Amino acid sequence: MKIGYYISYAFVVKLNRVFKEKIPMSLIQSTLFASPSHEHFTQERILEVELDRIRVNPDQPRRIFAEEDLAELAESIKSVGLIHPPLVRAVQGGEFFEIISGERRFRASRLAGLEKIPVVVKWTDQCLSAQAALIENVQRVDLNPLEIALALNSLMQKFGFTQEHLAQQIGKKRSTVANYLRLLSLPQVVQESVARGEISMGHAKVILSVASTQKQLTLHEMILADDLSVRQTEEAALKLQSRPKDLTLPFRQRDIHLQELERQLQILLGTKVVISGSSRKGRITIDYYNLEDLNRLIELLKIEL
């Protein structure tokens, strides 16, 4: 019986499980691409490629890959295999392959100890590859706001997109695109706080409403020092705007020793830690992301339940 013009690699993995034996990749390829006259098959194909021949995309907007998430994905790959192959394009005459999307899966596969992985090869030029990588990643929900802003800006700079065109490409409102791009006008230290998740997109929008750079930095410090909510930040911004330039602002300067302790705790616990207050009193907030992570922190802190 003739198999249809497209079978996903996920389906092939299921076939392997049903028949309890591995279907040779060469057979998969010859079956899937037996009709080269069809344009679809000249545009995409599945290959098994050595990891050393795969290159990351320089236009990849993601800057941070959480080690814990990569480790979990690596364990999954060890258990059930790589269900969704990365999308790549051939470069240097087919000697190497550049990732269009799927760098996280590529990194996790390397962490899992694999030497080869299946990939979907798409025959496309560098311009389309860069656009695809940026647009695909912008549409992900787990990029931080600054990564999204940098990706959007890259699309506009490289390909001459307007905000309107860009909004249509990624399925978002033009005002949303504009708000992300405005993040790049913030002072560098504030941008870094957004990237690390110390302040939210809401906090950043309030900081942008403050006129001068110095007042933006002051408001940023107030948020970190007093752990302000977005609503509290809005109130602080109004007071900040209405005060004379030479009037001292009523917020607590962060103790340099508490800042260093906060940094050391984050390294020790492997998660976000916020110390708010002063040397006399305050509180420590330790973030966890699931029950397993909470149990890990309980063990590290030697808490008996």
C-alpha atoms as one frame of an Amber mdcrd trajectory, in Angstrom:
protein
   0.000   0.000   0.000   1.419   3.380  -0.971   2.052   5.701   1.941   0.809
   9.274   1.461   2.961  12.205   0.541   3.839  13.145   4.117   4.438  11.201
   7.312   5.653  13.016  10.392   8.651  11.659  12.211   6.445  11.333  15.295
   4.323   8.795  13.405   7.428   6.855  12.390   8.437   6.658  16.049   5.004
   5.217  16.830   5.463   2.621  14.088   8.764   1.627  15.662   7.010   1.021
  18.953   4.181  -0.984  17.375   6.533  -3.315  15.506   9.048  -3.322  18.394
  11.955  -2.774  16.042  13.609   0.248  14.513  12.640   1.118  10.950  15.854
   2.053   9.095  16.077   5.796   8.388  17.091   5.037   4.788  13.784   3.221
   4.291  11.876   6.115   5.823  13.568   8.585   3.499  13.066   6.489   0.352
   9.400   5.980   1.234   8.664   9.554   2.128  10.455  11.070  -0.810   9.762
   8.543  -3.536   7.991  11.132  -5.710  10.598  13.847  -6.380   8.422  15.385
  -9.085   6.258  16.902  -6.372   7.541  20.273  -5.231   6.937  19.444  -1.576
   9.561  16.732  -1.597  12.173  18.953  -3.232  11.608  21.494  -0.465  11.720
  19.323   2.688  13.121  15.937   3.647  14.038  14.013   6.786  17.662  13.051
   7.342  19.652  11.632  10.218  22.603  13.963  10.819  25.624  13.973  13.151
  25.344  16.660  15.824  28.783  17.969  14.881  27.414  18.918  11.455  24.617
  21.064  12.909  25.197  24.782  13.489  23.110  27.129  15.630  21.357  30.020
  13.909  23.051  33.397  14.497  19.589  34.994  14.256  18.231  32.910  17.134
  16.541  35.421  19.479  16.698  33.185  22.543  19.662  34.118  24.718  18.896
  32.058  27.833  18.378  28.280  27.909  17.406  27.121  31.409  19.687  24.253
  32.434  16.945  22.529  34.417  14.551  22.563  31.448  17.265  21.230  29.128
  18.036  18.439  31.598  14.350  17.434  31.745  14.086  17.409  27.955  17.316
  15.388  27.714  15.852  12.743  30.034  12.699  12.635  27.912  14.783  12.171
  24.766  16.701   9.328  26.426  13.389   7.684  27.330  11.243   8.079  24.197
  13.567   9.582  21.593  13.389  12.878  19.752   9.758  13.051  18.654   9.895
  16.402  16.849  13.061  16.841  14.760  14.576  20.336  14.492  14.018  22.241
  11.241  17.311  23.018   9.480  18.680  24.284   6.176  21.710  22.992   4.317
  24.772  25.279   4.254  28.239  25.032   2.719  27.047  22.756  -0.040  25.255
  20.381   2.318  28.309  19.698   4.463  26.659  21.372   7.445  23.122  22.267
   8.534  21.940  25.477  10.208  19.034  25.373  12.649  15.926  27.291  11.611
  13.943  26.220  14.679  14.558  23.667  17.393  17.832  24.767  19.015  16.551
  23.713  22.444  15.911  20.172  21.160  19.367  20.167  19.568  21.037  21.197
  22.844  19.043  18.641  24.844  19.993  15.887  22.372  23.663  16.691  22.867
  23.111  16.660  26.636  21.434  13.260  26.292  24.609  11.912  24.706  23.250
  11.393  21.197  25.671  11.465  18.275  23.041  11.721  15.526  19.511  13.097
  15.417  16.787  13.245  12.757  16.257  16.679  11.210  13.815  18.115   8.716
  15.877  19.750   5.978  14.187  22.734   4.350  15.682  24.110   1.164  15.618
  27.846   1.763  17.943  30.823   1.502  19.571  32.646   4.398  17.050  35.489
   4.376  14.052  33.179   4.723  15.908  31.089   7.296  16.564  34.114   9.485
  12.965  35.300   9.155  11.612  31.846  10.015  13.872  31.509  13.061  12.948
  34.920  14.410   9.207  34.692  13.739   8.942  31.128  15.069  10.678  32.084
  18.289   8.772  35.339  18.788   5.558  33.305  18.762   6.815  31.121  21.631
   5.390  31.844  25.072   8.579  31.141  27.035  10.798  33.924  25.686  11.387
  36.763  28.093  10.157  40.226  26.998  13.640  41.512  26.197  14.393  38.518
  23.937  11.155  39.224  22.079  12.057  42.910  21.761  15.508  42.090  20.369
  14.014  39.598  17.908  11.426  42.093  16.663  14.064  44.769  16.277  16.273
  42.346  14.349  13.436  41.577  11.928  12.881  45.273  11.312  16.577  46.041
  10.864  17.446  43.045   8.677  14.372  42.899   6.457  12.928  46.410   6.567
   9.637  45.392   8.187   7.355  48.129   9.456   5.671  47.661  12.829   2.373
  47.053  11.029   3.835  44.378   8.739   5.660  42.779  11.640   2.469  42.635
  13.718   0.712  40.811  10.861   3.611  38.342  10.493   3.576  37.273  14.146
  -0.160  37.595  14.761  -0.001  40.389  17.345  -1.387  43.939  17.539   0.815
  46.783  16.318   0.592  48.390  19.773   1.978  45.177  21.300   4.930  45.261
  18.907   5.516  48.931  19.764   5.485  48.212  23.508   8.100  45.475  23.129
  10.347  47.671  20.995  10.175  50.472  23.558  11.951  48.194  26.045  15.143
  48.715  24.039  15.103  52.407  24.970  15.397  51.599  28.678  18.757  51.953
  30.461  20.888  48.818  30.129  20.614  47.887  33.812  16.804  47.966  33.563
  16.858  45.831  30.394  18.957  43.268  32.240  16.418  43.190  35.083  13.653
  42.475  32.569  15.718  39.670  31.012  16.410  38.086  34.424  12.758  38.298
  35.435  13.470  40.670  38.341  10.846  43.081  37.014   7.866  42.385  34.782
   6.767  43.847  31.475   4.227  45.862  33.496   6.976  47.339  35.651   8.996
  48.190  32.546   6.054  50.029  30.934   5.686  52.184  34.047   9.416  52.962
  34.068   9.125  54.027  30.415   6.451  56.554  31.425   9.052  58.428  33.487
  10.776  61.155  31.495  14.445  61.257  32.467  16.960  58.418  32.525  17.976
  59.266  36.084  14.390  59.029  37.313  13.949  55.760  35.429  16.976  54.350
  37.257  15.652  55.678  40.559  12.252  54.063  40.026  13.939  50.798  39.014
  15.922  50.817  42.259  12.748  51.514  44.247  11.050  48.473  42.681  13.944
  46.194  43.616  14.478  47.658  47.081  10.845  47.575  48.197   9.534  44.724
  46.006   6.873  47.024  44.544   3.885  45.691  42.636   2.973  47.254  39.291
   0.239  49.322  40.959   2.646  50.520  43.654   5.167  51.345  40.933   2.565
  53.476  39.144   1.941  55.425  42.365   5.684  55.836  42.951   6.136  57.078
  39.365   3.496  59.771  39.859   5.187  60.984  43.034   8.569  60.851  41.350
   7.381  62.963  38.421   5.840  65.610  40.662   8.867  66.136  42.939  11.446
  68.874  42.438  14.766  67.616  41.073  16.687  68.477  44.209  14.301  66.833
  46.664  15.487  63.595  48.245  13.214  60.688  47.441  11.784  58.621  50.324
  12.870  55.099  49.415  15.272  52.753  51.076  18.673  52.361  49.482  19.535
  48.685  49.113  22.183  47.485  51.552  25.213  46.405  49.509  25.740  43.450
  51.846  22.144  42.312  51.341  22.616  42.559  47.580  25.677  40.328  47.753
  23.880  37.871  50.051  20.965  37.773  47.598  23.355  36.978  44.748  25.076
  34.204  46.728  21.751  32.642  47.731  20.638  32.562  44.086  23.833  30.714
  43.138  23.504  28.310  46.086  19.819  27.512  45.564  19.766  27.689  41.778
  16.631  29.822  41.656  15.486  33.434  41.925  15.901  34.883  45.434  14.784
  38.378  46.474  15.762  39.994  49.770  13.610  43.040  50.505  13.926  45.270
  53.535  16.927  46.512  55.479  19.651  45.116  57.697  17.262  45.341  60.657
  14.286  43.479  59.234  12.798  42.309  55.957  11.856  39.171  54.105  13.386
  36.631  51.749  11.382  35.372  48.762  12.543  32.122  47.150  10.904  31.111
  43.859  10.098  27.509  42.919   8.527  26.284  39.674   6.990  22.884  40.428
   6.630  20.378  43.280   9.898  18.661  42.397  11.716  21.996  42.519  10.123
  22.757  45.901  11.281  19.403  47.303  14.787  20.114  45.989  14.862  23.428
  47.851  13.541  21.798  51.047  16.411  19.302  50.911  18.977  22.039  50.278
  17.648  24.078  53.198  17.528  20.932  55.389  13.936  21.580  56.396  12.297
  18.693  58.288   8.587  18.250  57.646
